[in-house]
Amino acid sequence: MSPLAKMIIKALENEEDDIVLAEVLDFYEYLKEKKKRQKEILWKNIQEDEPTNEEIEIINNYIQNDSNDTISLDDLAKELGINE
């Protein structure tokens, strides 16, 4: 887990206001969906241009590496002790 993720989890761990925690989780989901849409648009643009093998490899590596850097919403909720 990245240092930033640990810092955020520690800060949210001490938060007692359920509304604030819900807003944070909603915003996290929004950012996750936004990144997903951006990747889909990028991939669509590459596909329309008849990509080279090198371009396909680059986008696949980007998608694979980026997904490894994210924390699932379930894991975040579990870390914060929030039951939905």
C-alpha positions as CSV (number, residue, x, y, z in Angstrom):
1,M,0.0,0.0,0.0
2,S,1.3,3.4,-0.9
3,P,2.3,6.0,1.8
4,L,-0.5,8.3,0.6
5,A,-3.1,5.5,1.0
6,K,-1.8,4.8,4.5
7,M,-2.0,8.5,5.4
8,I,-5.5,8.8,4.1
9,I,-6.7,5.7,5.9
10,K,-5.2,6.9,9.2
11,A,-6.9,10.3,8.8
12,L,-10.3,8.7,8.0
13,E,-9.9,6.1,10.7
14,N,-10.2,8.9,13.3
15,E,-13.2,10.5,11.6
16,E,-16.4,10.0,13.6
17,D,-18.9,11.7,11.3
18,D,-20.6,9.1,9.2
19,I,-21.6,11.7,6.6
20,V,-18.0,12.7,6.0
21,L,-17.0,9.1,5.6
22,A,-19.9,8.5,3.2
23,E,-18.9,11.6,1.1
24,V,-15.3,10.3,0.9
25,L,-16.4,6.9,-0.3
26,D,-18.8,8.5,-2.8
27,F,-16.0,10.7,-4.1
28,Y,-13.6,7.7,-4.3
29,E,-16.2,5.8,-6.4
30,Y,-16.6,8.9,-8.6
31,L,-12.8,9.1,-9.2
32,K,-12.6,5.4,-9.9
33,E,-15.4,5.6,-12.5
34,K,-13.9,8.7,-14.1
35,K,-10.5,7.0,-14.6
36,K,-12.3,3.9,-16.0
37,R,-14.1,6.1,-18.5
38,Q,-10.9,7.9,-19.5
39,K,-9.2,4.5,-20.1
40,E,-12.1,3.4,-22.2
41,I,-12.0,6.6,-24.3
42,L,-8.3,6.2,-24.8
43,W,-8.6,2.6,-25.8
44,K,-11.4,3.4,-28.2
45,N,-9.3,6.1,-29.8
46,I,-6.4,3.7,-30.3
47,Q,-8.7,1.0,-31.7
48,E,-10.2,3.5,-34.2
49,D,-6.7,4.4,-35.5
50,E,-5.8,0.7,-36.2
51,P,-3.1,0.5,-33.5
52,T,0.3,-0.9,-34.0
53,N,1.5,-3.8,-31.8
54,E,3.6,-1.3,-29.8
55,E,0.6,0.9,-29.1
56,I,-1.5,-2.0,-28.0
57,E,1.3,-3.1,-25.6
58,I,1.7,0.4,-24.2
59,I,-2.1,0.7,-23.4
60,N,-2.3,-2.8,-22.0
61,N,0.7,-2.1,-19.7
62,Y,-0.8,1.2,-18.6
63,I,-4.1,-0.4,-17.8
64,Q,-2.5,-3.3,-15.9
65,N,-0.1,-1.0,-13.9
66,D,-2.8,1.5,-13.1
67,S,-5.2,-1.1,-11.8
68,N,-2.5,-2.4,-9.4
69,D,-2.2,1.0,-7.8
70,T,-5.8,1.3,-6.7
71,I,-7.4,0.1,-3.6
72,S,-10.8,-1.5,-3.9
73,L,-13.8,0.2,-2.3
74,D,-14.4,-2.9,-0.2
75,D,-10.8,-3.0,1.1
76,L,-11.0,0.7,1.9
77,A,-14.3,0.3,3.8
78,K,-12.9,-2.8,5.6
79,E,-9.8,-0.8,6.7
80,L,-12.0,2.0,8.0
81,G,-14.3,-0.4,9.8
82,I,-17.4,0.8,7.8
83,N,-20.2,-1.7,7.3
84,E,-22.5,-0.9,4.4
